[in-house]
C-alpha cells in the first residue's frame, strides 16, 4: 500500500480563548484579531520543510489541499505548495498529490489543468491529480459559486480538464458553465492521457458513485478515524461491486490523524494538539456546512430522513478522541496494530497520514515523521502489493518501486 | 375559505414540470412566493382568494415533482421567458402580480420586462436592490435563532412558531424540511451571492400602479429599501407594517391582505 503525508497548514498559535470568541473556524475569525503574517510565513515554510522531511524519511506521497478564509488550513492555492514540493523533491521517488485545486471555484478550470500540467512536468511525471468539489464555504462563500451549481460545475470542469490534457486537436468548449473558443493547452502533463485522478468526498454519496463510475480513486476525507469508518468502507465496496468494478484496494484512500511516541506512556505529548485540532480547527457550525443547494436533492432527502447525530467536538477531551478512535497515538507497536487492523478491514490502498495536526510544533512533527517512517511504515507498506497494481499512482513511480523491490530481493 | 386546486403544467418545451395552486374567484392575481417555498404562504393566499382568483406558481424546482428544474433555468432572461410562458398557459394576458421577498423581485422584473402583462404590482418586502451601507442579509447562511430574528418582529410569536416548528408527522416533517432547504437552493440560484442582478437597471420601466409593503422591522432587507423601490417606480405607494419584519404577510396577515385588497380594488 501507499502511505502519504497529508498536511493542512493550519494556524498553530490561536489565542487560548479562541473557542469563546468564535463559533467557527471558517469565515468568522478576524485576521487582524488572531493572526500574524510573520508567523504565517513561518508556518508555510515549516509545512514545506515537514513535507520534504517526510519524503526523505520514506513516505510515498505528499498531499496538499485548498481551503479559504479559515484557521483550519489555508493553502489558498495548493499549486504554489505542490510546485515548490515538486522542485524540492527533484529525483526522489515520491508522488506530489494535489488533492487539490477545487475546480468549481476556478474559472476557467483550464487554469487548474495548466497548473497541474506544470507540476507534472516540473516533477518529472510524479503528479497525482486530485479534484475536490470543495467545501461549501470555500466554494460558495469564499469564491461566490452558486450553491446549486457547485457539483454540475465540478463535473463539467473535470471533463474539460481531462480533454484539455490529452486532445490532439485544438477544440472549442461550449459547455453550460464554461465556454472557451480554442483550447490547446500548454503545457500538457507528462502522464498521458492524464495523471491518476483522485477525488475526495466526506461520505458515500453521489460523488463516490461518480468516482467509481469514472474508475478514479475515491478518498474518504473525514476526521473520525479508520475505526469509525466500517460503514463507509462497506458502502464503498458495495458500490464498487454494484458498478461491476474490481476490488483493487488502491481505488480507496482514507485519512487518519496519527501521533507516534517512543512508548505508549508518552502519547500524551499529542494531547493538546489533538484537542486544538478538534476544538479550534474542526469546529464549523451547520449553517456554514449545509448551505442550501450544496447537497443535492436526493442526498438532502436522505439526510433529513436519517439526521446524523451531531457531535459537539468541543466537548471531547483528548481521552475521548483516543477512546473513540478519532486519533491513533501511542507506541509504534500500538499504532501499527491499529492501522493494520483498520486498513485491512476497510481494504485501503492509500493511507493519508495526518502527521501534523493542530498546534503541533515542527520538532514534534519531525519526531512523529521519524518514528512513523522507521517503526510503522515498513510494517504496512507491503500490504496488497503482491496481489494488486496501484493503477492510481504515477506510472514512473510504479516502475521504480518494482525495480527497488527486485533489487532488495536480490540483495537478500 | 376558498379551496385550492393543484394544476400540473408542463413548460419549457416539455422540459419542466410544475404545479400551480389555484383558488378563489374574482379578478385574477398571480402570487410569487419567497425563498422558503409556498408552504408557509398558503393561509395568506387563501385569504386573498376570498375576493380574487389566485394563481400561485412554485418557482422552478421547488414543486412536488420536478426537483431538478432549477438546473434548466440558468439566468434571469430564462426565468422571465419561463414565466411569460406560464402566464400564456394560464390564459392570463394582463393580471395583477403580487410577490414576497424573492417573489417580489420576480414580480418586479416581470412588470418591468413585460409591461403590458402587469395590471397592478404589489411588492411585499422584495429583494433585488443593494446598498453598501445597508447590505441585505444573506438569508441562506443563517443560524436558526438569527434567522427567526431577521424574519419576524416577534421571533417567539405564533407566526414564527408556525414557520419554524416542523409538522409532527414524520413523513410530513421530512417533506417540510426538504422543501425549506431546497426552495432556498432553487431560488438562490438566481440571486447568489449578492441579490443585485440588474433590477436597478429595469425598475424604471414598471408602468403598472404599484404598492410597496414593508415590515417595519425587516432584518433581511431594511425598510429603507422601500424608498429605493418607490423612487424608481413612478406613482408607487409605500405602506409600512407595524409588528412585522421580513414576513408581514405571516405576522400581520390581516393588515397585509387588507392593504393588498384595497389597492387591487381601488
Interface residues (C-beta under 8 A of the other chain):
Chain A: X140 X141 X144 X146 X147 X148 X149 X152 X176 X285 X287 X288 X290 X291 X292 X293 X295 X297 X300 X301 X304 X305
Chain B: X67 X68 X70 X71 X74 X140 X141 X142 X143 X144 X174 X177 X178 X181 X182 X184 X185 X186 X188 X189 X192 X193
